[in-house]
Amino acid sequence: MYRMNLLKNKKTVAIMCVALLLVACGTGKRSIPDGFGYVHEVVPEVEYDIRYYTHDNFVGAPVDGYLAPVAILTNEALEAFQNVANDLREQGYGVIVYDGYRPQKAVDHFVRWAQNPSDTLTKQKYYPDVDKADLFDLGYIAKQSSHTRGSTIDLTLTCLETGNEIDMGSGFDFFGPVSHHDTNLITSAQRDNRRVLKETMQRHGFLMYPYEWWHYTLDDEPYPDTYFDFDVE
């Protein structure tokens, strides 16, 4: 059906597989509203690395509202993303999706975490050179997110020939200048890799976020002023 790029703990992977099978077979609860759909139902070959469902994220715990390791987008964003995936496939690339629609309760979870200065468990991996107190001012954490409007996607590329993830110069959700689009802290090859993703996304109607190379929002999003709070399930 589609392949998960989802993490090493056997118990966690088993839970993920059960959740995905329930969705796939139509026996699980499917309560997303009209106007939204699942990424893997439109692009079956997509790989998922939904870290907010796991402990492997900057919060260091499963994030509120992530009840299944899947990605959801508005129908308009799904249609545009299908064109992106087809375009990338012709160029020899596959896609790993980190996140799509994000409930407001998840954003609130991020805000609570950012406001707790004593919790620095994930600092070395996700923000080693940034003071946690500065995450709001630097644009990495916000009280409202474009993800919550349903037409934003976080993603990276894989090589179809080798199956390997493409080197983008920094990891997903790494908070620091190296993740910015205009950084001079990466190699020319890494810059070229980011350019492939950016140009393809822009060609199909997505706008980049300057501080995060993985983050794109549909330009003509259908709910520009609505912040949803239904669960990812």
N, C-alpha and C positions, 0 to 999 in steps of 0.2 A: 504493500500500500504506500507507505512512505517511511523514510528512515529517520530515526532520532539520533542526534549527536549528544546524548544526554547522560552522562556522568556515571560515576564509577561505583557507587554504592549499590550492591545487588538488591537490597530491600527496596531502596528508592526506585530503582529501575523497574522492579516488579510492580510496584504500586502505579507507576506511570503507565505501564503497558496495560494494566487492567482498566485504568481510566480511559485510555485511548480506544481500547476494544469496545467499551460500553458506548462511547460516542459513535464509533464506526458502525456498530451493529444496530444502532438505533434503540438500544435498551437502556441507555443512561439518560439522565435528565438533560434536556436540551432547552434551555430557557433564555437563550440570547434573543434580543428583540428583533422584530422585522427591520430590515435595512442593514443587517450585519450577517457575516458568514465566516466560516473557518478557512484559514489560509490553505490547509492541506487538502480541502475539498476542491479547491480551484487549481492548485499547483500540487498534484499528488507526489511529486518527487522532492518536495521541499524537505530540508533537514531542520529539525527543531533543537534549540539549546535554550529552553525556557528556564533560565536560572532563577527567576523570581518564584518559581514553584519549589525550589530546592534551598539548601543552605549555602550554595555556592554563588553568592551575590554580595554586594557591598554592605547590605544590612546584616548578613551572616545568619539569616533565618528565612524560612518560607514567608513570603510577603502576603499580607491580608488581601483576600479576593482572588488569589490564584489557586483554584481548586483542581485544575488539570493542566498538564504540560502541553498546551495548545496555544495558537495565536488566532485572534479574531480581528477582523477589519470591517469597515463599512463596505457595502457592495460596490460603491464607486472606487474605493481604494483597491479592493480585490481585483476589479477589472483592469485597473491600471497596473497593478502588480503582476497580473498574469502576462501582460504585454512585456513587462520588465523581464520576467523569468524566461519567456520565449526568446527575447533579444539576447540575454546573457547566454542562454544555451547555444545559440548560433555562434557566439564568440568563444565557446568552450568552457563556460563557467556554470556552476551550480550555486545554490543559495542556502545559507544557514540563517534562520530567523531567530532572533533573540526575544523579540517582544512585538506586540501589536497594540490593540486596544488595552488600556490599563484602567482599572476602576479607580474612582476617586478615593476609596478606602485604602488602596495601595499607595497612592500619592501621600495621603495622610500618614501612613506608616513611615514612609521615607522622611517626612517632615519631623515626626517624633524622634526618629533615629538621629537626624541631623542636629536636633536641639538637645541631645544628650551627650555632653562633652566627655563623659566617662567611658562611653562605649567606643573603643578604637580597635576592636578585634580584627577588623579587615583592613586597617590602614595600610599595612605593608603591601598588600596586593592591589588595592584599588585607589589609594590616594596618598602615597608615601611622601610626596613633596608638597602637599597642600594641607593647610590647617583646616580641620573640620569646621571650625567656626566661620570659615570663608566660603563654604560650599554654596550658600545662597547667593552671595554677592558675585561669585564667579560664574554663575549660571548653570551649575551642575544639579542643583536641587531647587525646586520651586513648589509653591503651594497649589499651583494648577499646572497641568501638563497637557501638551497637545495630544499625547497618547490617549487621554481620557475622552477626547472628541471622536476617537475611533478611526482616524485616517492617517495615523503615524505608524511607521514600522522601523524597527531596529534590525539590521542585517549585515551579513558579510558574504564573501565569495568563497567558493571551493573550485578546485581544478577538476573538471570532469574526467580528464585522462588519468589522473593519479588518485583522485579522491581526497587530496590534501587541502587543508584550509589555506587560503591565500594570506600572505604576510602583509598586514596593513600597518605595521609599525607600532601599534599599541593594541591592547585587548579591549573587548567590550566593557563599557562602564569604567574605564580607567580615567580618573579625574586628574587632568593635568594638561599643560600646553601641547604635549606630544599628540594628543587626540584631536587637536584643532585642525581644521582644513588648511589653514595657512601656516602651519608649523614648518620650521626649518630644522626640526630635530629628527627627521626620518631620511632614509636613503632615497635616491632617485627611483629605485625599483619599487619601494613601498609607496612613493608618491604616485607612480604610474598605476599601481594597483588601486589606490583610492580613486584615481581619475576615472578608471574604467567603471567603477561603481557609480560615481557621481554623474558622469555623463550619461550613463544608461538610465539612471533614475530620473534625471532632468529631462531626458528625451521623452519620457512617458508621463510627465506632469508632476513630478515630485520636487519639492524644495529641500535643500540641505540645511542642517543646523550647524552654524559655524564652529561650535565648540565640540562637536561629536561627529566623527566621520561616519558612524554607523546609523545616524538618525535622519530620517526623511519623512516629510509630511506632504500629502497630496495638496497641490496648490488650490484646486477647486473643491475643497472638502465640503461635504453636504451638511455638516453640523458645526459651523465655525464658532458658535457661541454656546454650545451645549456640552456639559461635562457629565458623563454617564457614570453610574456606580453599580451596574450589574456585574456579577462575578464572571471570571474566566473559568469556564467549565465545559 
